[in-house]
Amino acid sequence: MYFLYICSALLPVILILIYIYKKDKFPEPKGVVFLTFILGCSTVLAIDYIIPVLDNFGQKNFRGETYFFYDSFIRAAFLEEFFKFLVLVFYCARHDEFDEPMDAIIYGVAASLGFAAIENIDYVLKYYKEPSFTMAIVRAFSAVPMHTLCGILMGFLITLSIFEKKHNFLNIFLALFVPVMFHGLYNYSLSSNILSSYFADIVLLILIIRTYFVFKELKKAQITKKTHKKHYIIDTLDVSKISILILSILILFNYFIGFLS
């Protein structure tokens, strides 16, 4: 019976990944996409190791809205998007097959859905303290698409940072910052007393609209197979700088929320 619950958790992940993969006019090697997906799954190992530390810190230092903000934006959104970002930057973007803008979308979705697959199984099996098909259905139309859409935006912005000749560092920063903010807003609206839970639907709608145009633009550019020159390589120093910068911004927002509440 547990097998059926696990299948229900994985089904939307698999269907979305296949759908996005089929939309690529010049498909990436299945082995590379699959490994990206597995690396996305493996981010859970690092995240689960760090989460107890962040939980302990949050419970000691924050209350009410500041805790909800911390839990949504730092403990969840930043931590999860950061590790997906590492997969894209240090594996996918350096792979020889990563040679056109659409590639980043495929790999961004694969890495995001890798994490979403493991998270979904955990929720479906344990959230109600017993397996739940209802949870699988709810997340199939909420959290799983949210992870997918954030992966598309992250991949698109990484594309701009690597294949464009200017604003490289800004686009790297946005490649992590934008998904963190959308992911954080989505989570925060579901726990906050300030925002309505319906705001999560607005976040999803905005993500759908934006990613639709991103996908349409990149698909339109795929008239013929063209290898793009990489003008910029994202290094460890870049990742360190933007991580510190984004965390600093989130901490300032957290104290601002505390002031308002």
N, C-alpha and C positions, 0 to 999 in steps of 0.2 A: 504493500500500500504506500509506503514511503516513496517508492520509485515513481508513483503517479504524481505525488506532490512535487517531487524534484523536477519531473518533466514539465509540470504546469509552470514552475518557476523559470525554467530554461526556454520554454517555447517562444515567448515574445522576444527574448534575446536573440535566439537563433533566426527567427523570421526577419527581424529588423536587420541583422547583420547580412543575411543573404540578399535581402531587398536592396540595401545600399551597395553591396558588392556588385550586384547585377547591373546597377545603374552606371557603373564605370565603363566607358567605351573601350578602354584599354586596361583590362583587369590586371590587378597586381598578382604576383605568384601566391597561390593558395597557402603554401607553406609559410611564407613570410607573414601573411595576414593571420594565419592560425597561431604562429608564435607570438605575434603582437597581442592576440586575444589571451593567450596563456600568460604572458607577462602582465597583462591587465588583471587577470585572476590573481596572480602572485602578489600584487600590491597589497592584497588583504593581509598577507603575512606581516609586512612591515607596519601597516596601519593598526592591526590588532596588538602589536607590540607597543606602539606609542600611545594608543587610546587610554589605557589605564592611567598613565602619567598625566595626560591632559584632563581626564575625568577628575582625578584627585586635585589637580590645581584649580579647576573650575569650581568644584564644590567648596573649596576652602576660601576662594577669593571673590566669588560672584554670587549675587542673589537676584531673583526676579528677572526683569527684562535684560539686565546685563548678562545674566547666566544664559538666558535664551539666545541672546545675540552671540555670545561666546560659543555656545554649543552648536549653533547653526553655521556660523561663518568660519570659525577657527577650527574647532574640533572636527566638524564634518566637512564643510565645503573646501576649506583650504587644504586640509590634510589629504582628502581624496583626490582633488584635482591636481595637487602637487605631484603625487606619485604617478598619476596618469601622464602628466606633463613630462616626467622623467623618462617614461617609456618612449614617448614620441621623440624627445630631444636626443636621448643618448642611444637609442636603438634604431627607430624608424628613420629619422632624419639623416642618419649617417649611413644608411643602407644604400647600395647602388641602385636598387629598384625605386628609390624615392627620387624621381626625376621630373615630376610635373605636379602642378598645384592640386589636381584631383586626388593624388596619392595621399596627401595629408588628411583629407576627409575620410578616406577609407580606413587609414590607420588610426585616426582619432576616434572613429566609431568603434573599431575593433578593441582598442585599449579600454575605452569607456565601458563597453559592453562586457569585457572580461571582468572588470570589477563589479559591474551591475549583476552579472550572473551569480557570483558568490554571495553578494549582499541579498539578492532576491531569494536564493535558497534559504539563507539564514532567517529572513523575515517570514517566509511561507511556512517553514518548519517550526519556528519558535515564538513568533510575535504574540500569538494568542495563547502561548504555553502549550499549544498543540497544533498540529498541521492544519492549514486553512487554505482551501481553494479560493475563498473570498478574497484573502490577502493577495493571492496570485493574480486574480482578475483586476483588483484595484491598482496594483503596482504595474500591471501590464499597460495601463492607460495613464500612468502618472510618473512614478519614479524612473522606470526603465526608459521611456521617451525623454525624460529630462536629462538623464545621463548621456543618451545618444546625441541630443541637440547640443549639449555643452561640449561633447567631443568633436562635433562638426565645427563649432565656432573656434575651439582651440586649434584644430588642425588648419583651418582657414587662416588664422592669424599667424601661426607658425610658418605657413606657406609664404605669407607676405614678408616675414622677417628673413627668410632664407633666399627666396627667389627675386625679391625686389632689391634695388640698389640704394634705397634710402629709407630712413626711419626704422632701421633694423631693430635697434634696442627697444624702441617704443612698441613695436609690434610683438616682440618677445614678451615684454611686460604685459601687454593687453592679452596675449595668448593665455596667460595664467589668470590675470586679474578679472577679465570678463566672465569666464566660466565660474570663478569663485563667487563673484557677486550675484550672478543669476542663481547658482546653486544655493548660496547662502540665503538669498531672498525667498527662494522657494521653501527652504526648511524653516526659516524664521517665521514666515506667515502661518505655518502650521502649529507653532508653539506660542507665538507672541500674543500678548493682550493688547498690543497697540495696533497690529495689522489684522485684518480679517483673513480667515483661512481661504477665502475666495481669491485672495491675492495670488495664491499659488497657481490658480488657473490662468490669471493674467500673465504671470511670468512664463508659463508654458506657451500661451498664445503668442507672446512677443518672440519667444525663442523659435516657434514654428515659422512665423512670418519671416524673421531674419534669416534663418537657415534655408528657407525655401528659395530666397533670392540669391543667397550664396551658392547653393547647389545649382540653381538655374544658370548663374553666371559662369561657373566652372564647367558645366556641361556644354554650354554654348561654345566655350573656348576649345573643347575637344573635337575639333573638326578633323584634324590629322594628328597622328602621334608626333609629339615634339618634345625633345629632351630639353629641359630648362637648365640654365647654368646656375649653380649655387653661388650666390654672392657673399654669403655670410654663414659661418659655422657657430652655433651656440655652444659656449663652453661652460665649464663649472663655475667660473667667476660670474658670468652673466646670470646663471641660475641662482647663485648665492645672493647677488645684488637685488634681483627682482623679488626673491622670496622675503628678504629682510624688509624691503620697501613695502610690499603688500601686507605683511604682518604688522608693520608699524601703522599703516593706514587703518587696518582693521581694529587694532588696539585703541587708536584715537577715536574711531567710530563707537567702540564699545563704551568708552568713558563718556562720550557725548550722549549715548542712549541712557546711561546711568544718570546723567545730569537732567535729561528730559523727564525721566520717570521718578 
